[in-house]
Amino acid sequence: MLLFGTAQGAPADPAWCHNLRANPVVDVEDGSERYTAEVFELDVRRATEIVTRRARVSEQLADYVTGAAPRVIPVFEVRRT
């Protein structure tokens, strides 16, 4: 699972990004399933690759990327523990 810190194209990362950086262990609810996971922020190069690739198929994400520039949109990977 990947989380994109787009903040809808705002010039700053959303507050939840700062929260995940400070406290990367989370409880996930996916439908009726619940589990604990750890969140890892991808490095800038990898995050940029993923955002660029996804923006090619998502007009909404492409708009967010344009609005956020020059900010790099952070991407977090959620890994079940």
Secondary structure, DSSP 8 states (H G I E B T S, - for coil): -EEE--GGG-SS--HHHHHHHH--EEEEEETTEEEEEEEEE--HHHHHHHHHHHHTT-HHHHHHHHHHTTS---EEEEEE-
